[in-house]
Amino acid sequence: MQHIRDGIMVVNTETIAGKVITQNLGVVGGSTVRAKHVGKDIFAGLKNLVGGELTAYTELLEESRSEAVARMVADAAARGANAVVNVRFATSAVTAGASELFAYGTAVIVE
């Protein structure tokens, strides 16, 4: 994975090909907690009976991932970084029906 968001390169590798890391600014992260919608839960339960993709949950996960990455990038920008390397994602259950998606990586300056 490699893309540029708000002028900051975001990669899931430890280095960036063709770039040299000149400064490590520390671990940065961003998270979001999302709850499921009861209507989506009912539809998902029916979908489980017949099989197939749970598109409402796929969309929820995509929105959550985007929000968590945006918050991580904002954290990196606040530290003066121009890249975030070694990006990872983690999830956890917060309460019944609500989950956290956490994005984290190392903010760096590359040349």
C-alpha positions, 0 to 999 in steps of 0.5 A, a space after each residue: 500500500 502506498 498513497 499520498 494523503 494531504 501531502 503525506 506519503 503513507 506506506 505499509 513498508 518500513 522504507 520508501 523506495 528511492 527515499 531516505 528517512 532522515 528523521 524519525 518523529 515517533 509513532 502516530 495513530 488515529 482511530 474511530 469508533 463506529 456502531 452498527 445500525 439496527 436496520 443493517 444488522 437485520 439485513 446482515 442476519 438475513 444475508 448470513 442465511 443465504 450467503 454473500 457479501 455484507 455490503 453495508 458492513 463493507 461500506 462501514 469498514 471502508 469509512 472507518 479505515 478512511 477516517 482512522 487514516 485521516 486522523 493518523 495523517 493529521 497527527 503526522 502533519 502536526 509533528 512535521 512529517 512528510 511520510 508515515 511508514 510501516 502503517 498497520 491497522 487494528 480493531 477491537 470491540 468497545 461495547 456490544 455493537 460498536 468497534 474501534 478501528 485504529 491506524 498507526 505507523 511511524 511518522 518520518 521525514 524523507 528526502 
